[in-house]
Amino acid sequence: MTPPAAPTLWLATGGTGGHVFPALALAAEARDDGWSVTLIGGADGPEARWAREAGVAFHGVAVGKLDRERPSPAALARALLGIAQATALLRRARPDLLVGFGGFASLPGVAAARLTRTPYALHETNAVPGLVTRAFARHARLVVLTQAVTGARLPHAATALVPLPVRGRRVPRDEARAALGVPPDATLTLVLGGSQGSVYLNETVPVVAERVQADHPDLWLLQQTGERWLEAVRGHWGARPRTLLAGFVDAATAFSAADLAITRGGFGTLADAAFHGVPLVVVPLPTSAEDHQRHNAEALAADGAGLWAPQGDPNALEGAWRALLEPDRRALAAEAARARSPERGGELLLEALSPLARRRPPETPDRDPRSHP
């Protein structure tokens, strides 16, 4: 008997690492379990490169970012084009399951799944669900949540609470530091403004760091600026002692080397830090949808895994940073961070999603009429 074809999983996502990296973590888990995995996202987004680097098949479609305050006809037309392109792709491929990971880049794939009656699920990391999740949750086979509070905002959806899948790779500390050029006995602060970088952190952290590093001779700084800002930041600040600038860093290596980190408040970043037991100073992006980054930061602080400071208040940032440089306080925060770790998140997510997929029957080879008895 011919064995059944490998189940096919499509992941609709893009735009930022917070949406894409959990999808790629699931992709790695699914491929290990025998699934065929494809990512569908924006043709012009960073997801194409990230999928290629992860060895995941990729289809790019048009993506129109919808501004709810000032809707653009051009953006709407682009979104409709993307839905049409995704629909054609799904009709040809007939995947067994599609999972949307939020953000406008997931809209074409999720809408196409609905139009083609492809089984689909949604993945929502934030306390306040995003627009795509709210629009398509009712007909999803499952909405996977990473925070229990989100479920109350989706009363008509089937939901499950599962830890966020992270790229579950830890690097030995000495090996990570050697790769980055950081001394083994230094205290390393990692600065992450998200996968695209943060203008505010790029401009503010170096100013604050000059004062903080003056009082902490062993303090090193590794700052991910975002690729497009790297040369501008380097040109503005120049070479500074005990400071490393990079457009993009490998998160597993960077977190494995870090003693603490200054970050934005995306849930994916917070989950990566928890997986590595790294306490945080969070500076939430004030324009994040429904102010979800502030909610994430408040929850982290309530758990004792770090502190947060509002954007525009460098004194608050400096105070929180100095507090976590105190060894005893940092040790307690690191322990609290580890308690939030999404260990086995990818495995548990795949377990929740697998029963939702339609299973294709075994492929039967064409029979030669002359072989009939």
Order of alpha helices (4+ residues) and beta strands (2+ residues): beta-alpha-beta-alpha-beta-alpha-beta-alpha-beta-alpha-beta-beta-alpha-beta-alpha-beta-alpha-beta-alpha-beta-alpha-beta-alpha-beta-alpha-alpha-alpha
